[in-house]
Amino acid sequence: MAHTPDPTPAGANEALTPLGETSRVFRWHDHMALWFSLGVGLLVMQIGAYLVPAVGTRDAMLAIVLGSCIGAGLLAWTARIGCESGLASAGLMHATYGSAFARLPVVLNIVQLIGWTTFEIVIMREGTQAIGKQAFGWLSLGGTLGTLLTTLLWGAVLLALLAGSMVKLVRRFVSRFGLPLVVLSLLWLSWQFAVRLHAKGLDAFWSRPGDGSMGMFSALDLVIAMPASWLPLVADYARHGQRGTGGLGGAFGGTWVGYVVANIWCYALGVMVVSVAEPGTDLVAALLLAQGGLMALGLILVDELDNAYGDVYSGSVSAHSLQPRWSVRRWGLVLAVACIAFALVLPMHSLEPFLLLLSSVFVPLYGVILGRLGMGSAVVSTGTRRVDVTAAAIWIVGIAVYHASAAWAPQWGSALPTLAITFVLAWITRPTPAGGPSALAQSRG
């Protein structure tokens, strides 16, 4: 995880120090390639499969498009703040909540990233086992020894990547090779399942009703939950973007375009797969049954690896902010080893409750951050205040609003009301010292 040469003083807390100009090498296409790649995954397709038959096809597609646009917009807005300020996600939390209180959301972020990485290792392992059993007849891969070997295989590859440079990985592999291969895989799978849908009748597919177990706004919450889970990571990468390229030509546009296209595509593909698969067939098995599915699934599994890498890298930046004596690279290796161990012993299949629980924490957390820093008017400082009582209180209220909305008014959803309330409260209570420099100006040092 070595960075390009940086004027950051030796021994300084990299996560809480604005990144120097020499390390700002990401351009629009780098942001776009990174977030398209991170937005693609089997987990996203699985959530798309959850939406039907809970809601009808039309409502599912509407929720996918609206939720992806809103969620990707939040990511892009946060990316702009990270790019302009040069601060990592932990730095934005310190600037908003105070240096002492910010440790709580930073720790929660590390916990969620360990959980996500464990999810990714499990899904890569199970995908590998499915490929081995169905394509090559290696039934032993499903046993205890096979589980151990496939987990350690993907874990070893993850550790090897963490020993290198994040910037080089994004610019030399993801942008140049990973992105074209993944796009070709998605195109092929989309064509295969579109042909099957056409054979079964597109009108019947499009007019398929839901069973009423989930409302439209609940479906929207589930779609927004996935990009919301990336909110505490985006600044860790956007801070490497070149400053002065705002709007659609910089971190904002690259992040939004890359993620929204990937998210809509994978959610929609999950809906298509579950609509044509035989009842009881899991997603991976259904993909393998498609013509050329073996190769396409293999490429998607390789792409899944960068999601695991992205989670661990961001977790290591956050951990470094708490204990800067350990380098970002060292923290990354330690966290990866922990995730590999967890993947061997923990049951990791209750995805929907996990996603919604994360969303209840991080949607209001970033509602406050965007309300304070998103308009460029709040004071950014990572060391002058220990606790911003008002910001902390708004976040806690936001968590309560999210769960109260889910319990008492599920028909209106939870994510959007919570986001609106926390953003407005944070904006109207933001610090505005007379004549003081803007948030982004202060953070630039």
C-alpha positions in Angstrom: 0.0 0.0 0.0 2.9 2.3 -0.5 2.0 5.8 -1.8 3.8 7.9 -4.3 6.3 10.3 -2.8 4.5 12.7 -0.4 5.7 15.6 1.6 3.9 14.3 4.7 6.4 14.5 7.6 7.8 11.2 8.8 5.9 9.8 11.7 2.8 11.9 10.9 -0.7 10.5 11.0 -1.3 9.9 7.3 -5.0 9.4 7.7 -5.5 12.8 9.4 -3.0 14.8 7.3 -4.2 16.3 4.0 -2.5 14.5 1.1 0.3 16.4 -0.7 0.0 17.4 -4.4 2.6 14.9 -5.6 0.3 12.1 -4.5 -2.7 13.4 -6.4 -2.5 11.4 -9.6 -6.0 10.1 -10.1 -7.9 11.6 -13.1 -11.5 11.3 -14.1 -11.1 7.9 -15.7 -9.2 6.5 -12.7 -12.1 7.4 -10.4 -14.6 6.1 -12.9 -12.7 2.8 -13.4 -12.2 2.3 -9.7 -15.8 2.8 -8.7 -17.2 0.9 -11.6 -15.0 -2.0 -10.5 -16.0 -1.6 -6.9 -19.7 -1.4 -7.8 -19.6 -4.7 -9.6 -20.0 -7.9 -7.5 -21.9 -11.0 -6.9 -23.2 -9.5 -3.6 -24.9 -6.7 -5.6 -26.5 -9.2 -7.9 -27.7 -11.2 -4.9 -29.4 -8.1 -3.4 -31.1 -7.5 -6.8 -32.4 -11.1 -6.6 -33.9 -10.2 -3.1 -36.1 -7.5 -4.7 -38.2 -10.0 -6.7 -40.7 -11.4 -6.0 -41.0 -9.1 -2.9 -41.9 -6.2 -5.2 -43.0 -6.4 -8.9 -40.5 -6.0 -11.7 -41.5 -2.4 -12.5 -41.1 -1.3 -8.9 -37.9 -3.2 -8.5 -36.4 -1.5 -11.6 -37.6 1.9 -10.5 -36.1 1.4 -7.0 -32.8 0.2 -8.6 -32.5 3.3 -10.8 -33.6 5.9 -8.2 -31.7 4.3 -5.3 -28.5 3.9 -7.4 -28.6 7.5 -8.6 -29.2 8.8 -5.0 -26.6 6.5 -3.4 -24.0 7.2 -6.1 -24.7 10.9 -5.7 -23.9 10.7 -2.0 -20.7 8.9 -2.9 -19.7 11.4 -5.5 -20.4 14.4 -3.1 -18.2 12.8 -0.5 -15.6 12.1 -3.1 -15.5 15.8 -4.0 -15.0 16.8 -0.4 -12.2 14.2 0.0 -10.5 15.3 -3.2 -10.7 19.0 -2.4 -9.6 18.6 1.2 -7.0 15.9 0.8 -8.4 14.2 3.9 -9.1 10.5 4.3 -12.5 9.4 5.7 -11.1 9.3 9.2 -10.0 12.9 8.7 -13.5 14.0 7.7 -15.0 12.3 10.7 -12.5 14.1 13.0 -13.3 17.4 11.3 -17.0 16.9 11.8 -17.3 15.2 15.2 -14.1 16.2 17.0 -10.9 14.3 17.6 -12.2 12.3 20.6 -15.7 11.4 19.5 -14.7 10.6 16.0 -12.9 7.5 17.3 -16.4 5.9 17.7 -17.4 6.1 14.0 -13.9 5.2 12.9 -14.0 2.0 15.0 -17.5 1.2 13.7 -16.1 1.7 10.1 -13.3 -0.7 10.8 -15.7 -3.3 12.1 -18.0 -3.0 9.1 -15.0 -3.3 6.7 -13.8 -6.4 8.5 -17.3 -7.8 8.0 -17.4 -6.8 4.3 -14.0 -8.3 3.6 -15.1 -11.5 5.3 -18.2 -11.5 3.1 -16.1 -11.1 0.0 -13.7 -13.9 0.9 -16.7 -16.2 1.5 -18.4 -15.3 -1.8 -15.1 -15.8 -3.7 -14.6 -19.1 -1.9 -18.1 -20.4 -2.6 -17.9 -19.2 -6.2 -14.6 -21.1 -6.7 -16.2 -24.2 -5.1 -19.2 -24.0 -7.4 -17.0 -23.6 -10.5 -14.9 -26.6 -9.4 -17.8 -28.9 -8.7 -20.0 -28.0 -11.7 -17.3 -27.5 -14.4 -14.6 -30.0 -13.3 -16.4 -32.4 -11.0 -14.2 -31.6 -8.0 -16.8 -32.5 -5.4 -14.2 -32.5 -2.6 -14.0 -28.7 -2.9 -17.2 -28.6 -0.9 -15.7 -30.4 2.1 -13.7 -29.1 5.0 -10.4 -29.3 3.4 -11.7 -27.8 0.2 -13.1 -24.9 2.1 -9.8 -24.3 3.9 -7.8 -24.4 0.7 -10.0 -22.1 -1.3 -10.2 -19.6 1.6 -6.5 -19.6 2.0 -6.0 -19.3 -1.8 -8.0 -16.1 -2.1 -6.6 -14.9 1.2 -3.0 -15.3 -0.1 -3.8 -13.3 -3.3 -5.4 -10.6 -1.1 -2.2 -10.4 1.0 0.0 -10.2 -2.1 -2.0 -7.3 -3.4 -1.8 -5.5 0.0 1.9 -5.7 -0.1 1.9 -3.4 -3.2 0.8 0.1 -4.0 -2.9 1.0 -4.1 -2.3 3.8 -6.6 -0.5 1.6 -9.0 -3.1 -1.2 -8.7 -5.9 1.3 -9.7 -4.0 3.0 -12.5 -2.1 0.0 -14.0 -4.5 -2.9 -13.5 -8.0 -1.8 -12.8 -8.2 1.0 -15.3 -6.3 -0.7 -18.2 -7.2 -4.4 -17.8 -9.8 -5.1 -15.1 -12.4 -2.7 -16.4 -12.6 -4.0 -20.0 -12.7 -7.6 -18.9 -15.5 -7.0 -16.4 -17.6 -5.0 -18.9 -17.3 -7.8 -21.4 -18.4 -10.4 -18.8 -21.4 -8.3 -17.8 -22.3 -7.8 -21.4 -22.2 -11.5 -22.1 -24.2 -12.5 -19.1 -26.8 -9.7 -19.8 -27.2 -11.0 -23.4 -27.6 -14.6 -22.2 -30.3 -13.9 -19.7 -32.0 -11.3 -21.9 -32.4 -14.0 -24.6 -34.0 -16.3 -21.9 -36.3 -13.6 -20.8 -37.4 -12.9 -24.3 -38.1 -16.6 -24.8 -40.3 -16.7 -21.6 -42.1 -13.5 -22.6 -40.9 -9.9 -21.8 -44.4 -8.7 -21.2 -45.0 -11.3 -18.5 -41.6 -10.4 -16.9 -42.3 -6.7 -16.9 -45.8 -7.0 -15.6 -44.9 -9.5 -12.9 -46.4 -8.4 -9.5 -44.8 -8.5 -6.1 -46.0 -10.6 -3.2 -46.3 -7.6 -1.0 -43.6 -8.6 1.5 -41.7 -5.4 0.7 -42.9 -1.9 -0.2 -41.5 0.5 -2.8 -39.7 2.6 -0.3 -38.3 -0.4 1.6 -36.9 -1.6 -1.7 -35.4 1.8 -2.2 -33.8 1.5 1.2 -32.2 -1.8 0.3 -30.8 -0.4 -2.9 -29.4 2.7 -1.2 -27.9 0.5 1.5 -25.2 -0.8 -0.8 -23.7 2.6 -1.9 -24.2 3.8 1.7 -21.9 1.1 2.9 -19.1 2.6 0.7 -19.5 6.1 2.1 -16.9 5.7 4.8 -14.4 4.5 2.2 -14.7 6.9 -0.8 -12.5 9.8 0.6 -9.7 7.4 1.2 -9.4 7.1 -2.6 -10.8 10.4 -3.8 -8.0 12.3 -1.8 -5.6 11.0 -4.5 -7.5 12.8 -7.2 -6.1 15.9 -9.0 -7.5 19.0 -7.5 -9.1 21.7 -9.6 -11.0 19.3 -11.9 -14.4 19.7 -10.3 -17.9 18.8 -11.7 -18.3 15.9 -14.0 -14.6 16.0 -15.1 -13.1 15.2 -11.7 -13.6 13.0 -8.6 -17.3 13.8 -8.4 -18.2 12.9 -12.0 -15.9 9.9 -12.2 -17.2 8.4 -9.0 -20.9 9.0 -9.8 -20.7 7.7 -13.4 -18.6 4.7 -12.5 -20.7 3.6 -9.5 -24.2 4.4 -10.8 -23.7 2.4 -14.0 -22.2 -0.6 -12.2 -24.8 -0.6 -9.5 -27.8 -0.4 -11.8 -26.3 -3.0 -14.1 -25.6 -5.6 -11.4 -28.9 -5.0 -9.5 -30.8 -5.4 -12.8 -28.8 -8.5 -13.8 -29.7 -10.1 -10.4 -33.4 -9.4 -11.1 -33.0 -11.0 -14.6 -31.2 -14.1 -13.3 -33.7 -14.8 -10.5 -36.6 -14.3 -13.0 -35.5 -17.0 -15.4 -33.7 -19.5 -13.0 -35.5 -22.5 -11.7 -36.9 -22.1 -8.2 -34.4 -22.9 -5.5 -31.4 -22.3 -7.8 -28.8 -20.0 -6.2 -27.3 -17.1 -8.1 -23.9 -18.6 -8.7 -25.3 -21.9 -10.0 -27.7 -19.9 -12.3 -24.8 -17.9 -13.7 -22.8 -21.1 -14.4 -25.7 -22.6 -16.3 -25.5 -19.8 -18.8 -23.5 -20.3 -22.0 -20.0 -19.0 -21.3 -21.0 -18.5 -17.7 -17.9 -20.2 -16.4 -15.5 -17.7 -17.9 -17.8 -14.7 -17.1 -18.2 -15.8 -13.5 -14.5 -16.4 -13.2 -13.8 -12.8 -14.3 -16.4 -11.4 -11.9 -14.8 -13.4 -9.1 -11.4 -11.9 -9.9 -13.1 -8.5 -9.9 -14.6 -9.3 -6.5 -11.0 -9.4 -5.2 -10.6 -5.7 -5.7 -13.7 -5.1 -3.5 -12.0 -7.1 -0.7 -8.8 -5.2 -1.3 -10.7 -1.8 -1.2 -12.3 -2.7 2.1 -9.1 -3.8 3.7 -7.2 -0.8 2.4 -9.7 1.6 3.7 -9.9 -0.2 7.0 -6.1 0.0 7.3 -6.2 3.8 6.7 -8.9 4.1 9.5 -6.9 1.9 11.8 -3.8 3.9 11.2 -5.6 7.1 12.2 -6.1 5.4 15.6 -2.7 3.9 16.0 -0.3 5.8 13.6 2.8 3.9 14.9 1.7 1.1 12.6 1.9 1.9 8.9 -1.1 1.7 6.6 0.5 -1.3 4.9 1.1 -3.2 8.2 -2.4 -2.5 9.4 -3.7 -3.8 6.0 -1.9 -7.1 6.4 -3.1 -7.6 10.0 -6.7 -6.9 9.1 -6.5 -9.2 6.1 -5.3 -12.1 8.2 -8.1 -11.5 10.7 -10.7 -11.5 7.9 -9.3 -14.8 6.5 -9.6 -16.3 9.9 -13.2 -15.0 10.3 -14.2 -16.4 6.9 -13.2 -19.9 8.1 -15.4 -19.9 11.2 -18.3 -17.3 10.9 -21.6 -17.9 9.2 -21.8 -15.1 6.6 -25.2 -15.4 4.8 -27.5 -13.0 6.5 -26.8 -10.2 4.1 -30.0 -8.1 4.1 -30.1 -7.4 7.9 -26.4 -6.7 7.9 -26.8 -4.1 5.1 -29.7 -2.3 6.7 -28.0 -2.2 10.0 -24.9 -0.6 8.4 -27.1 1.8 6.6 -28.8 2.9 9.8 -25.4 3.9 11.1 -23.7 5.4 8.1 -26.5 7.2 6.4 -27.0 9.6 9.3 -23.3 9.8 9.9 -22.7 11.1 6.4 -25.8 13.2 6.5 -24.1 15.2 9.2 -20.7 15.2 7.4 -22.3 16.5 4.2 -24.4 19.1 6.0 -21.3 20.4 7.8 -18.7 20.1 5.0 -20.6 19.6 1.8 -21.3 23.2 1.2 -17.7 24.3 1.8 -18.6 26.6 4.7 -17.8 24.6 7.9 -14.5 24.8 9.7 -12.3 21.8 9.1 -9.8 20.9 11.8 -8.6 17.5 12.9 -7.2 18.5 16.2 -8.8 21.6 17.8 -12.0 20.1 19.1 -12.3 16.9 21.0 -16.1 16.6 20.8 -18.6 18.4 18.7 -21.6 17.8 20.9 -24.2 19.1 18.4 -22.9 16.9 15.5 -22.7 13.8 17.7 -26.2 14.4 19.0 -27.6 14.8 15.4 -26.0 11.5 14.4 -27.5 9.7 17.3 -30.9 11.2 16.6 -30.5 10.1 13.0 -29.9 6.5 13.9 -33.0 6.6 16.1 -35.0 8.2 13.2 -33.9 5.5 10.9 -35.0 2.6 13.1 -38.2 4.4 14.2 -39.1 5.0 10.5 -38.5 1.3 9.8 -40.7 0.2 12.7 -43.6 2.7 12.5 -43.7 4.1 9.0 -42.0 1.5 6.7 -44.2 2.6 3.8 -42.1 5.8 3.6 -38.7 4.2 3.9 -35.9 5.0 6.3 -32.9 6.2 4.3 -34.2 9.3 2.7 -36.1 10.8 5.7 -33.0 10.1 7.9 -30.6 11.7 5.3 -32.8 14.8 4.9 -33.3 15.3 8.7 -29.6 14.9 9.6 -28.4 17.0 6.6 -30.7 19.9 7.4 -29.9 19.9 11.1 -26.2 19.7 10.5 -26.3 22.5 8.0 -28.3 24.9 10.1 -26.1 24.2 13.2 -22.7 24.4 11.3 -20.0 26.6 12.8 -19.7 29.8 10.8 -17.1 32.0 12.4 -17.1 35.5 11.0 -14.3 36.0 8.5 -13.0 32.5 8.9 -11.7 30.5 6.1 -13.8 27.9 4.4 -13.7 24.2 5.1 -11.8 23.2 2.0 -9.4 26.1 2.3 -8.5 25.2 5.9 -8.1 21.6 5.1 -5.7 22.4 2.3 -3.3 23.8 4.9 
